[in-house]
Amino acid sequence: MKRHRIHSLAGIALAGLMLMSHAAAAASAPININTASAAELATLSGIGPAKAQAIIDHREKEGQFKSVDDLKLVRGIGDKLLEQLRPHVTVEGSGELPAPHPNAATAANASKH
């Protein structure tokens, strides 16, 4: 019985370590500043709810960020904070819709007639 408990505890500990390493790997994936929600942005060190909303407001007003450096255009984000954020954010995979196929416009116009 004692041996069974030891194996059970070891299994639980191993499962916990695996979950922690999975969470750490997920946490290390950069956050896309062009698609992230305010809640996702607020998980970044140095970014609270107000700055997260400022990032979203800037993105909605000015369009998607072309580079991580564009974060400096957001009020409250300076050189020091940008360098702190740089390894944790990206603009890659921005979620933009692909350009429509050239024949799609012709087909859409033909269906109107």
Phi and psi restraints in degrees (range 20) as a CNS / XPLOR table:
assign (resid 1 and name C) (resid 2 and name N)
       (resid 2 and name CA) (resid 2 and name C) 1.0 -63.8 20.0 2
assign (resid 2 and name N) (resid 2 and name CA)
       (resid 2 and name C) (resid 3 and name N) 1.0 -40.1 20.0 2
assign (resid 2 and name C) (resid 3 and name N)
       (resid 3 and name CA) (resid 3 and name C) 1.0 -63.1 20.0 2
assign (resid 3 and name N) (resid 3 and name CA)
       (resid 3 and name C) (resid 4 and name N) 1.0 -38.9 20.0 2
assign (resid 3 and name C) (resid 4 and name N)
       (resid 4 and name CA) (resid 4 and name C) 1.0 -62.2 20.0 2
assign (resid 4 and name N) (resid 4 and name CA)
       (resid 4 and name C) (resid 5 and name N) 1.0 -42.1 20.0 2
assign (resid 4 and name C) (resid 5 and name N)
       (resid 5 and name CA) (resid 5 and name C) 1.0 -64.1 20.0 2
assign (resid 5 and name N) (resid 5 and name CA)
       (resid 5 and name C) (resid 6 and name N) 1.0 -39.9 20.0 2
assign (resid 5 and name C) (resid 6 and name N)
       (resid 6 and name CA) (resid 6 and name C) 1.0 -63.8 20.0 2
assign (resid 6 and name N) (resid 6 and name CA)
       (resid 6 and name C) (resid 7 and name N) 1.0 -44.6 20.0 2
assign (resid 6 and name C) (resid 7 and name N)
       (resid 7 and name CA) (resid 7 and name C) 1.0 -64.5 20.0 2
assign (resid 7 and name N) (resid 7 and name CA)
       (resid 7 and name C) (resid 8 and name N) 1.0 -38.3 20.0 2
assign (resid 7 and name C) (resid 8 and name N)
       (resid 8 and name CA) (resid 8 and name C) 1.0 -64.6 20.0 2
assign (resid 8 and name N) (resid 8 and name CA)
       (resid 8 and name C) (resid 9 and name N) 1.0 -44.4 20.0 2
assign (resid 8 and name C) (resid 9 and name N)
       (resid 9 and name CA) (resid 9 and name C) 1.0 -64.3 20.0 2
assign (resid 9 and name N) (resid 9 and name CA)
       (resid 9 and name C) (resid 10 and name N) 1.0 -40.1 20.0 2
assign (resid 9 and name C) (resid 10 and name N)
       (resid 10 and name CA) (resid 10 and name C) 1.0 -63.7 20.0 2
assign (resid 10 and name N) (resid 10 and name CA)
       (resid 10 and name C) (resid 11 and name N) 1.0 -40.5 20.0 2
assign (resid 10 and name C) (resid 11 and name N)
       (resid 11 and name CA) (resid 11 and name C) 1.0 -64.1 20.0 2
assign (resid 11 and name N) (resid 11 and name CA)
       (resid 11 and name C) (resid 12 and name N) 1.0 -41.2 20.0 2
assign (resid 11 and name C) (resid 12 and name N)
       (resid 12 and name CA) (resid 12 and name C) 1.0 -65.4 20.0 2
assign (resid 12 and name N) (resid 12 and name CA)
       (resid 12 and name C) (resid 13 and name N) 1.0 -42.7 20.0 2
assign (resid 12 and name C) (resid 13 and name N)
       (resid 13 and name CA) (resid 13 and name C) 1.0 -63.5 20.0 2
assign (resid 13 and name N) (resid 13 and name CA)
       (resid 13 and name C) (resid 14 and name N) 1.0 -43.1 20.0 2
assign (resid 13 and name C) (resid 14 and name N)
       (resid 14 and name CA) (resid 14 and name C) 1.0 -63.0 20.0 2
assign (resid 14 and name N) (resid 14 and name CA)
       (resid 14 and name C) (resid 15 and name N) 1.0 -43.3 20.0 2
assign (resid 14 and name C) (resid 15 and name N)
       (resid 15 and name CA) (resid 15 and name C) 1.0 -61.7 20.0 2
assign (resid 15 and name N) (resid 15 and name CA)
       (resid 15 and name C) (resid 16 and name N) 1.0 -41.3 20.0 2
assign (resid 15 and name C) (resid 16 and name N)
       (resid 16 and name CA) (resid 16 and name C) 1.0 -62.0 20.0 2
assign (resid 16 and name N) (resid 16 and name CA)
       (resid 16 and name C) (resid 17 and name N) 1.0 -42.8 20.0 2
assign (resid 16 and name C) (resid 17 and name N)
       (resid 17 and name CA) (resid 17 and name C) 1.0 -64.5 20.0 2
assign (resid 17 and name N) (resid 17 and name CA)
       (resid 17 and name C) (resid 18 and name N) 1.0 -39.0 20.0 2
assign (resid 17 and name C) (resid 18 and name N)
       (resid 18 and name CA) (resid 18 and name C) 1.0 -65.2 20.0 2
assign (resid 18 and name N) (resid 18 and name CA)
       (resid 18 and name C) (resid 19 and name N) 1.0 -41.0 20.0 2
assign (resid 18 and name C) (resid 19 and name N)
       (resid 19 and name CA) (resid 19 and name C) 1.0 -64.9 20.0 2
assign (resid 19 and name N) (resid 19 and name CA)
       (resid 19 and name C) (resid 20 and name N) 1.0 -41.0 20.0 2
assign (resid 19 and name C) (resid 20 and name N)
       (resid 20 and name CA) (resid 20 and name C) 1.0 -65.0 20.0 2
assign (resid 20 and name N) (resid 20 and name CA)
       (resid 20 and name C) (resid 21 and name N) 1.0 -41.0 20.0 2
assign (resid 20 and name C) (resid 21 and name N)
       (resid 21 and name CA) (resid 21 and name C) 1.0 -68.3 20.0 2
assign (resid 21 and name N) (resid 21 and name CA)
       (resid 21 and name C) (resid 22 and name N) 1.0 -35.3 20.0 2
assign (resid 21 and name C) (resid 22 and name N)
       (resid 22 and name CA) (resid 22 and name C) 1.0 -65.4 20.0 2
assign (resid 22 and name N) (resid 22 and name CA)
       (resid 22 and name C) (resid 23 and name N) 1.0 -43.0 20.0 2
assign (resid 22 and name C) (resid 23 and name N)
       (resid 23 and name CA) (resid 23 and name C) 1.0 -64.7 20.0 2
assign (resid 23 and name N) (resid 23 and name CA)
       (resid 23 and name C) (resid 24 and name N) 1.0 -39.3 20.0 2
assign (resid 23 and name C) (resid 24 and name N)
       (resid 24 and name CA) (resid 24 and name C) 1.0 -65.4 20.0 2
assign (resid 24 and name N) (resid 24 and name CA)
       (resid 24 and name C) (resid 25 and name N) 1.0 -39.4 20.0 2
assign (resid 24 and name C) (resid 25 and name N)
       (resid 25 and name CA) (resid 25 and name C) 1.0 -65.1 20.0 2
assign (resid 25 and name N) (resid 25 and name CA)
       (resid 25 and name C) (resid 26 and name N) 1.0 -42.6 20.0 2
assign (resid 25 and name C) (resid 26 and name N)
       (resid 26 and name CA) (resid 26 and name C) 1.0 -65.6 20.0 2
assign (resid 26 and name N) (resid 26 and name CA)
       (resid 26 and name C) (resid 27 and name N) 1.0 -39.3 20.0 2
assign (resid 26 and name C) (resid 27 and name N)
       (resid 27 and name CA) (resid 27 and name C) 1.0 -67.8 20.0 2
assign (resid 27 and name N) (resid 27 and name CA)
       (resid 27 and name C) (resid 28 and name N) 1.0 -26.7 20.0 2
assign (resid 27 and name C) (resid 28 and name N)
       (resid 28 and name CA) (resid 28 and name C) 1.0 -82.4 20.0 2
assign (resid 28 and name N) (resid 28 and name CA)
       (resid 28 and name C) (resid 29 and name N) 1.0 -11.7 20.0 2
assign (resid 28 and name C) (resid 29 and name N)
       (resid 29 and name CA) (resid 29 and name C) 1.0 -68.4 20.0 2
assign (resid 29 and name N) (resid 29 and name CA)
       (resid 29 and name C) (resid 30 and name N) 1.0 131.0 20.0 2
assign (resid 29 and name C) (resid 30 and name N)
       (resid 30 and name CA) (resid 30 and name C) 1.0 -62.1 20.0 2
assign (resid 30 and name N) (resid 30 and name CA)
       (resid 30 and name C) (resid 31 and name N) 1.0 146.6 20.0 2
assign (resid 30 and name C) (resid 31 and name N)
       (resid 31 and name CA) (resid 31 and name C) 1.0 -91.2 20.0 2
assign (resid 31 and name N) (resid 31 and name CA)
       (resid 31 and name C) (resid 32 and name N) 1.0 130.4 20.0 2
assign (resid 31 and name C) (resid 32 and name N)
       (resid 32 and name CA) (resid 32 and name C) 1.0 -79.9 20.0 2
assign (resid 32 and name N) (resid 32 and name CA)
       (resid 32 and name C) (resid 33 and name N) 1.0 113.2 20.0 2
assign (resid 32 and name C) (resid 33 and name N)
       (resid 33 and name CA) (resid 33 and name C) 1.0 -71.3 20.0 2
assign (resid 33 and name N) (resid 33 and name CA)
       (resid 33 and name C) (resid 34 and name N) 1.0 -11.9 20.0 2
assign (resid 33 and name C) (resid 34 and name N)
       (resid 34 and name CA) (resid 34 and name C) 1.0 -87.8 20.0 2
assign (resid 34 and name N) (resid 34 and name CA)
       (resid 34 and name C) (resid 35 and name N) 1.0 -16.0 20.0 2
assign (resid 34 and name C) (resid 35 and name N)
       (resid 35 and name CA) (resid 35 and name C) 1.0 -127.0 20.0 2
assign (resid 35 and name N) (resid 35 and name CA)
       (resid 35 and name C) (resid 36 and name N) 1.0 -11.2 20.0 2
assign (resid 35 and name C) (resid 36 and name N)
       (resid 36 and name CA) (resid 36 and name C) 1.0 -69.1 20.0 2
assign (resid 36 and name N) (resid 36 and name CA)
       (resid 36 and name C) (resid 37 and name N) 1.0 146.2 20.0 2
assign (resid 36 and name C) (resid 37 and name N)
       (resid 37 and name CA) (resid 37 and name C) 1.0 -79.8 20.0 2
assign (resid 37 and name N) (resid 37 and name CA)
       (resid 37 and name C) (resid 38 and name N) 1.0 169.5 20.0 2
assign (resid 37 and name C) (resid 38 and name N)
       (resid 38 and name CA) (resid 38 and name C) 1.0 -60.8 20.0 2
assign (resid 38 and name N) (resid 38 and name CA)
       (resid 38 and name C) (resid 39 and name N) 1.0 -38.6 20.0 2
assign (resid 38 and name C) (resid 39 and name N)
       (resid 39 and name CA) (resid 39 and name C) 1.0 -64.0 20.0 2
assign (resid 39 and name N) (resid 39 and name CA)
       (resid 39 and name C) (resid 40 and name N) 1.0 -41.0 20.0 2
assign (resid 39 and name C) (resid 40 and name N)
       (resid 40 and name CA) (resid 40 and name C) 1.0 -66.5 20.0 2
assign (resid 40 and name N) (resid 40 and name CA)
       (resid 40 and name C) (resid 41 and name N) 1.0 -44.2 20.0 2
assign (resid 40 and name C) (resid 41 and name N)
       (resid 41 and name CA) (resid 41 and name C) 1.0 -63.3 20.0 2
assign (resid 41 and name N) (resid 41 and name CA)
       (resid 41 and name C) (resid 42 and name N) 1.0 -36.3 20.0 2
assign (resid 41 and name C) (resid 42 and name N)
       (resid 42 and name CA) (resid 42 and name C) 1.0 -68.7 20.0 2
assign (resid 42 and name N) (resid 42 and name CA)
       (resid 42 and name C) (resid 43 and name N) 1.0 -12.4 20.0 2
assign (resid 42 and name C) (resid 43 and name N)
       (resid 43 and name CA) (resid 43 and name C) 1.0 -77.7 20.0 2
assign (resid 43 and name N) (resid 43 and name CA)
       (resid 43 and name C) (resid 44 and name N) 1.0 -12.4 20.0 2
assign (resid 43 and name C) (resid 44 and name N)
       (resid 44 and name CA) (resid 44 and name C) 1.0 -75.8 20.0 2
assign (resid 44 and name N) (resid 44 and name CA)
       (resid 44 and name C) (resid 45 and name N) 1.0 138.2 20.0 2
assign (resid 44 and name C) (resid 45 and name N)
       (resid 45 and name CA) (resid 45 and name C) 1.0 -62.4 20.0 2
assign (resid 45 and name N) (resid 45 and name CA)
       (resid 45 and name C) (resid 46 and name N) 1.0 128.0 20.0 2
assign (resid 45 and name C) (resid 46 and name N)
       (resid 46 and name CA) (resid 46 and name C) 1.0 92.6 20.0 2
assign (resid 46 and name N) (resid 46 and name CA)
       (resid 46 and name C) (resid 47 and name N) 1.0 -5.9 20.0 2
assign (resid 46 and name C) (resid 47 and name N)
       (resid 47 and name CA) (resid 47 and name C) 1.0 -115.9 20.0 2
assign (resid 47 and name N) (resid 47 and name CA)
       (resid 47 and name C) (resid 48 and name N) 1.0 113.8 20.0 2
assign (resid 47 and name C) (resid 48 and name N)
       (resid 48 and name CA) (resid 48 and name C) 1.0 -100.4 20.0 2
assign (resid 48 and name N) (resid 48 and name CA)
       (resid 48 and name C) (resid 49 and name N) 1.0 -171.9 20.0 2
assign (resid 48 and name C) (resid 49 and name N)
       (resid 49 and name CA) (resid 49 and name C) 1.0 -58.5 20.0 2
assign (resid 49 and name N) (resid 49 and name CA)
       (resid 49 and name C) (resid 50 and name N) 1.0 -38.9 20.0 2
assign (resid 49 and name C) (resid 50 and name N)
       (resid 50 and name CA) (resid 50 and name C) 1.0 -67.7 20.0 2
assign (resid 50 and name N) (resid 50 and name CA)
       (resid 50 and name C) (resid 51 and name N) 1.0 -45.3 20.0 2
assign (resid 50 and name C) (resid 51 and name N)
       (resid 51 and name CA) (resid 51 and name C) 1.0 -70.0 20.0 2
assign (resid 51 and name N) (resid 51 and name CA)
       (resid 51 and name C) (resid 52 and name N) 1.0 -35.3 20.0 2
assign (resid 51 and name C) (resid 52 and name N)
       (resid 52 and name CA) (resid 52 and name C) 1.0 -59.8 20.0 2
assign (resid 52 and name N) (resid 52 and name CA)
       (resid 52 and name C) (resid 53 and name N) 1.0 -44.4 20.0 2
assign (resid 52 and name C) (resid 53 and name N)
       (resid 53 and name CA) (resid 53 and name C) 1.0 -67.1 20.0 2
assign (resid 53 and name N) (resid 53 and name CA)
       (resid 53 and name C) (resid 54 and name N) 1.0 -35.6 20.0 2
assign (resid 53 and name C) (resid 54 and name N)
       (resid 54 and name CA) (resid 54 and name C) 1.0 -63.6 20.0 2
assign (resid 54 and name N) (resid 54 and name CA)
       (resid 54 and name C) (resid 55 and name N) 1.0 -37.2 20.0 2
assign (resid 54 and name C) (resid 55 and name N)
       (resid 55 and name CA) (resid 55 and name C) 1.0 -64.2 20.0 2
assign (resid 55 and name N) (resid 55 and name CA)
       (resid 55 and name C) (resid 56 and name N) 1.0 -46.1 20.0 2
assign (resid 55 and name C) (resid 56 and name N)
       (resid 56 and name CA) (resid 56 and name C) 1.0 -64.8 20.0 2
assign (resid 56 and name N) (resid 56 and name CA)
       (resid 56 and name C) (resid 57 and name N) 1.0 -43.0 20.0 2
assign (resid 56 and name C) (resid 57 and name N)
       (resid 57 and name CA) (resid 57 and name C) 1.0 -59.8 20.0 2
assign (resid 57 and name N) (resid 57 and name CA)
       (resid 57 and name C) (resid 58 and name N) 1.0 -44.2 20.0 2
assign (resid 57 and name C) (resid 58 and name N)
       (resid 58 and name CA) (resid 58 and name C) 1.0 -62.3 20.0 2
assign (resid 58 and name N) (resid 58 and name CA)
       (resid 58 and name C) (resid 59 and name N) 1.0 -44.1 20.0 2
assign (resid 58 and name C) (resid 59 and name N)
       (resid 59 and name CA) (resid 59 and name C) 1.0 -61.9 20.0 2
assign (resid 59 and name N) (resid 59 and name CA)
       (resid 59 and name C) (resid 60 and name N) 1.0 -41.0 20.0 2
assign (resid 59 and name C) (resid 60 and name N)
       (resid 60 and name CA) (resid 60 and name C) 1.0 -71.0 20.0 2
assign (resid 60 and name N) (resid 60 and name CA)
       (resid 60 and name C) (resid 61 and name N) 1.0 -35.0 20.0 2
assign (resid 60 and name C) (resid 61 and name N)
       (resid 61 and name CA) (resid 61 and name C) 1.0 -80.0 20.0 2
assign (resid 61 and name N) (resid 61 and name CA)
       (resid 61 and name C) (resid 62 and name N) 1.0 -43.2 20.0 2
assign (resid 61 and name C) (resid 62 and name N)
       (resid 62 and name CA) (resid 62 and name C) 1.0 -102.5 20.0 2
assign (resid 62 and name N) (resid 62 and name CA)
       (resid 62 and name C) (resid 63 and name N) 1.0 -9.4 20.0 2
assign (resid 62 and name C) (resid 63 and name N)
       (resid 63 and name CA) (resid 63 and name C) 1.0 95.7 20.0 2
assign (resid 63 and name N) (resid 63 and name CA)
       (resid 63 and name C) (resid 64 and name N) 1.0 179.1 20.0 2
assign (resid 63 and name C) (resid 64 and name N)
       (resid 64 and name CA) (resid 64 and name C) 1.0 -63.8 20.0 2
assign (resid 64 and name N) (resid 64 and name CA)
       (resid 64 and name C) (resid 65 and name N) 1.0 151.0 20.0 2
assign (resid 64 and name C) (resid 65 and name N)
       (resid 65 and name CA) (resid 65 and name C) 1.0 -71.4 20.0 2
assign (resid 65 and name N) (resid 65 and name CA)
       (resid 65 and name C) (resid 66 and name N) 1.0 133.7 20.0 2
assign (resid 65 and name C) (resid 66 and name N)
       (resid 66 and name CA) (resid 66 and name C) 1.0 -86.0 20.0 2
assign (resid 66 and name N) (resid 66 and name CA)
       (resid 66 and name C) (resid 67 and name N) 1.0 -26.8 20.0 2
assign (resid 66 and name C) (resid 67 and name N)
       (resid 67 and name CA) (resid 67 and name C) 1.0 -150.1 20.0 2
assign (resid 67 and name N) (resid 67 and name CA)
       (resid 67 and name C) (resid 68 and name N) 1.0 164.5 20.0 2
assign (resid 67 and name C) (resid 68 and name N)
       (resid 68 and name CA) (resid 68 and name C) 1.0 -61.6 20.0 2
assign (resid 68 and name N) (resid 68 and name CA)
       (resid 68 and name C) (resid 69 and name N) 1.0 -32.5 20.0 2
assign (resid 68 and name C) (resid 69 and name N)
       (resid 69 and name CA) (resid 69 and name C) 1.0 -58.6 20.0 2
assign (resid 69 and name N) (resid 69 and name CA)
       (resid 69 and name C) (resid 70 and name N) 1.0 -25.2 20.0 2
assign (resid 69 and name C) (resid 70 and name N)
       (resid 70 and name CA) (resid 70 and name C) 1.0 -64.7 20.0 2
assign (resid 70 and name N) (resid 70 and name CA)
       (resid 70 and name C) (resid 71 and name N) 1.0 -14.4 20.0 2
assign (resid 70 and name C) (resid 71 and name N)
       (resid 71 and name CA) (resid 71 and name C) 1.0 -60.4 20.0 2
assign (resid 71 and name N) (resid 71 and name CA)
       (resid 71 and name C) (resid 72 and name N) 1.0 -25.1 20.0 2
assign (resid 71 and name C) (resid 72 and name N)
       (resid 72 and name CA) (resid 72 and name C) 1.0 -64.2 20.0 2
assign (resid 72 and name N) (resid 72 and name CA)
       (resid 72 and name C) (resid 73 and name N) 1.0 -16.7 20.0 2
assign (resid 72 and name C) (resid 73 and name N)
       (resid 73 and name CA) (resid 73 and name C) 1.0 -77.1 20.0 2
assign (resid 73 and name N) (resid 73 and name CA)
       (resid 73 and name C) (resid 74 and name N) 1.0 -12.2 20.0 2
assign (resid 73 and name C) (resid 74 and name N)
       (resid 74 and name CA) (resid 74 and name C) 1.0 -86.8 20.0 2
assign (resid 74 and name N) (resid 74 and name CA)
       (resid 74 and name C) (resid 75 and name N) 1.0 129.9 20.0 2
assign (resid 74 and name C) (resid 75 and name N)
       (resid 75 and name CA) (resid 75 and name C) 1.0 -57.6 20.0 2
assign (resid 75 and name N) (resid 75 and name CA)
       (resid 75 and name C) (resid 76 and name N) 1.0 131.2 20.0 2
assign (resid 75 and name C) (resid 76 and name N)
       (resid 76 and name CA) (resid 76 and name C) 1.0 95.1 20.0 2
assign (resid 76 and name N) (resid 76 and name CA)
       (resid 76 and name C) (resid 77 and name N) 1.0 -3.4 20.0 2
assign (resid 76 and name C) (resid 77 and name N)
       (resid 77 and name CA) (resid 77 and name C) 1.0 -114.6 20.0 2
assign (resid 77 and name N) (resid 77 and name CA)
       (resid 77 and name C) (resid 78 and name N) 1.0 113.0 20.0 2
assign (resid 77 and name C) (resid 78 and name N)
       (resid 78 and name CA) (resid 78 and name C) 1.0 -111.6 20.0 2
assign (resid 78 and name N) (resid 78 and name CA)
       (resid 78 and name C) (resid 79 and name N) 1.0 -169.8 20.0 2
assign (resid 78 and name C) (resid 79 and name N)
       (resid 79 and name CA) (resid 79 and name C) 1.0 -57.7 20.0 2
assign (resid 79 and name N) (resid 79 and name CA)
       (resid 79 and name C) (resid 80 and name N) 1.0 -45.5 20.0 2
assign (resid 79 and name C) (resid 80 and name N)
       (resid 80 and name CA) (resid 80 and name C) 1.0 -64.3 20.0 2
assign (resid 80 and name N) (resid 80 and name CA)
       (resid 80 and name C) (resid 81 and name N) 1.0 -47.8 20.0 2
assign (resid 80 and name C) (resid 81 and name N)
       (resid 81 and name CA) (resid 81 and name C) 1.0 -67.0 20.0 2
assign (resid 81 and name N) (resid 81 and name CA)
       (resid 81 and name C) (resid 82 and name N) 1.0 -38.5 20.0 2
assign (resid 81 and name C) (resid 82 and name N)
       (resid 82 and name CA) (resid 82 and name C) 1.0 -58.7 20.0 2
assign (resid 82 and name N) (resid 82 and name CA)
       (resid 82 and name C) (resid 83 and name N) 1.0 -45.5 20.0 2
assign (resid 82 and name C) (resid 83 and name N)
       (resid 83 and name CA) (resid 83 and name C) 1.0 -65.4 20.0 2
assign (resid 83 and name N) (resid 83 and name CA)
       (resid 83 and name C) (resid 84 and name N) 1.0 -32.8 20.0 2
assign (resid 83 and name C) (resid 84 and name N)
       (resid 84 and name CA) (resid 84 and name C) 1.0 -68.4 20.0 2
assign (resid 84 and name N) (resid 84 and name CA)
       (resid 84 and name C) (resid 85 and name N) 1.0 -37.5 20.0 2
assign (resid 84 and name C) (resid 85 and name N)
       (resid 85 and name CA) (resid 85 and name C) 1.0 -80.7 20.0 2
assign (resid 85 and name N) (resid 85 and name CA)
       (resid 85 and name C) (resid 86 and name N) 1.0 -29.2 20.0 2
assign (resid 85 and name C) (resid 86 and name N)
       (resid 86 and name CA) (resid 86 and name C) 1.0 -45.6 20.0 2
assign (resid 86 and name N) (resid 86 and name CA)
       (resid 86 and name C) (resid 87 and name N) 1.0 -46.4 20.0 2
assign (resid 86 and name C) (resid 87 and name N)
       (resid 87 and name CA) (resid 87 and name C) 1.0 -71.4 20.0 2
assign (resid 87 and name N) (resid 87 and name CA)
       (resid 87 and name C) (resid 88 and name N) 1.0 -11.9 20.0 2
assign (resid 87 and name C) (resid 88 and name N)
       (resid 88 and name CA) (resid 88 and name C) 1.0 -109.0 20.0 2
assign (resid 88 and name N) (resid 88 and name CA)
       (resid 88 and name C) (resid 89 and name N) 1.0 -1.0 20.0 2
assign (resid 88 and name C) (resid 89 and name N)
       (resid 89 and name CA) (resid 89 and name C) 1.0 -130.6 20.0 2
assign (resid 89 and name N) (resid 89 and name CA)
       (resid 89 and name C) (resid 90 and name N) 1.0 159.7 20.0 2
assign (resid 89 and name C) (resid 90 and name N)
       (resid 90 and name CA) (resid 90 and name C) 1.0 -151.5 20.0 2
assign (resid 90 and name N) (resid 90 and name CA)
       (resid 90 and name C) (resid 91 and name N) 1.0 165.3 20.0 2
assign (resid 90 and name C) (resid 91 and name N)
       (resid 91 and name CA) (resid 91 and name C) 1.0 -117.2 20.0 2
assign (resid 91 and name N) (resid 91 and name CA)
       (resid 91 and name C) (resid 92 and name N) 1.0 2.1 20.0 2
assign (resid 91 and name C) (resid 92 and name N)
       (resid 92 and name CA) (resid 92 and name C) 1.0 -69.3 20.0 2
assign (resid 92 and name N) (resid 92 and name CA)
       (resid 92 and name C) (resid 93 and name N) 1.0 149.5 20.0 2
assign (resid 92 and name C) (resid 93 and name N)
       (resid 93 and name CA) (resid 93 and name C) 1.0 59.6 20.0 2
assign (resid 93 and name N) (resid 93 and name CA)
       (resid 93 and name C) (resid 94 and name N) 1.0 49.2 20.0 2
assign (resid 93 and name C) (resid 94 and name N)
       (resid 94 and name CA) (resid 94 and name C) 1.0 -66.7 20.0 2
assign (resid 94 and name N) (resid 94 and name CA)
       (resid 94 and name C) (resid 95 and name N) 1.0 -6.6 20.0 2
assign (resid 94 and name C) (resid 95 and name N)
       (resid 95 and name CA) (resid 95 and name C) 1.0 79.1 20.0 2
assign (resid 95 and name N) (resid 95 and name CA)
       (resid 95 and name C) (resid 96 and name N) 1.0 13.0 20.0 2
assign (resid 95 and name C) (resid 96 and name N)
       (resid 96 and name CA) (resid 96 and name C) 1.0 -67.2 20.0 2
assign (resid 96 and name N) (resid 96 and name CA)
       (resid 96 and name C) (resid 97 and name N) 1.0 146.1 20.0 2
assign (resid 96 and name C) (resid 97 and name N)
       (resid 97 and name CA) (resid 97 and name C) 1.0 -72.3 20.0 2
assign (resid 97 and name N) (resid 97 and name CA)
       (resid 97 and name C) (resid 98 and name N) 1.0 142.0 20.0 2
assign (resid 97 and name C) (resid 98 and name N)
       (resid 98 and name CA) (resid 98 and name C) 1.0 -67.5 20.0 2
assign (resid 98 and name N) (resid 98 and name CA)
       (resid 98 and name C) (resid 99 and name N) 1.0 155.7 20.0 2
assign (resid 98 and name C) (resid 99 and name N)
       (resid 99 and name CA) (resid 99 and name C) 1.0 -62.7 20.0 2
assign (resid 99 and name N) (resid 99 and name CA)
       (resid 99 and name C) (resid 100 and name N) 1.0 140.7 20.0 2
assign (resid 99 and name C) (resid 100 and name N)
       (resid 100 and name CA) (resid 100 and name C) 1.0 -65.6 20.0 2
assign (resid 100 and name N) (resid 100 and name CA)
       (resid 100 and name C) (resid 101 and name N) 1.0 151.1 20.0 2
assign (resid 100 and name C) (resid 101 and name N)
       (resid 101 and name CA) (resid 101 and name C) 1.0 -64.4 20.0 2
assign (resid 101 and name N) (resid 101 and name CA)
       (resid 101 and name C) (resid 102 and name N) 1.0 139.8 20.0 2
assign (resid 101 and name C) (resid 102 and name N)
       (resid 102 and name CA) (resid 102 and name C) 1.0 -55.4 20.0 2
assign (resid 102 and name N) (resid 102 and name CA)
       (resid 102 and name C) (resid 103 and name N) 1.0 -32.6 20.0 2
assign (resid 102 and name C) (resid 103 and name N)
       (resid 103 and name CA) (resid 103 and name C) 1.0 -75.7 20.0 2
assign (resid 103 and name N) (resid 103 and name CA)
       (resid 103 and name C) (resid 104 and name N) 1.0 -17.0 20.0 2
assign (resid 103 and name C) (resid 104 and name N)
       (resid 104 and name CA) (resid 104 and name C) 1.0 -64.8 20.0 2
assign (resid 104 and name N) (resid 104 and name CA)
       (resid 104 and name C) (resid 105 and name N) 1.0 -40.3 20.0 2
assign (resid 104 and name C) (resid 105 and name N)
       (resid 105 and name CA) (resid 105 and name C) 1.0 -66.1 20.0 2
assign (resid 105 and name N) (resid 105 and name CA)
       (resid 105 and name C) (resid 106 and name N) 1.0 -40.3 20.0 2
assign (resid 105 and name C) (resid 106 and name N)
       (resid 106 and name CA) (resid 106 and name C) 1.0 -63.9 20.0 2
assign (resid 106 and name N) (resid 106 and name CA)
       (resid 106 and name C) (resid 107 and name N) 1.0 -43.0 20.0 2
assign (resid 106 and name C) (resid 107 and name N)
       (resid 107 and name CA) (resid 107 and name C) 1.0 -65.7 20.0 2
assign (resid 107 and name N) (resid 107 and name CA)
       (resid 107 and name C) (resid 108 and name N) 1.0 -39.2 20.0 2
assign (resid 107 and name C) (resid 108 and name N)
       (resid 108 and name CA) (resid 108 and name C) 1.0 -65.4 20.0 2
assign (resid 108 and name N) (resid 108 and name CA)
       (resid 108 and name C) (resid 109 and name N) 1.0 -42.2 20.0 2
assign (resid 108 and name C) (resid 109 and name N)
       (resid 109 and name CA) (resid 109 and name C) 1.0 -67.0 20.0 2
assign (resid 109 and name N) (resid 109 and name CA)
       (resid 109 and name C) (resid 110 and name N) 1.0 -38.5 20.0 2
assign (resid 109 and name C) (resid 110 and name N)
       (resid 110 and name CA) (resid 110 and name C) 1.0 -65.6 20.0 2
assign (resid 110 and name N) (resid 110 and name CA)
       (resid 110 and name C) (resid 111 and name N) 1.0 -33.6 20.0 2
assign (resid 110 and name C) (resid 111 and name N)
       (resid 111 and name CA) (resid 111 and name C) 1.0 -73.9 20.0 2
assign (resid 111 and name N) (resid 111 and name CA)
       (resid 111 and name C) (resid 112 and name N) 1.0 -17.3 20.0 2
assign (resid 111 and name C) (resid 112 and name N)
       (resid 112 and name CA) (resid 112 and name C) 1.0 -78.3 20.0 2
assign (resid 112 and name N) (resid 112 and name CA)
       (resid 112 and name C) (resid 113 and name N) 1.0 -21.9 20.0 2
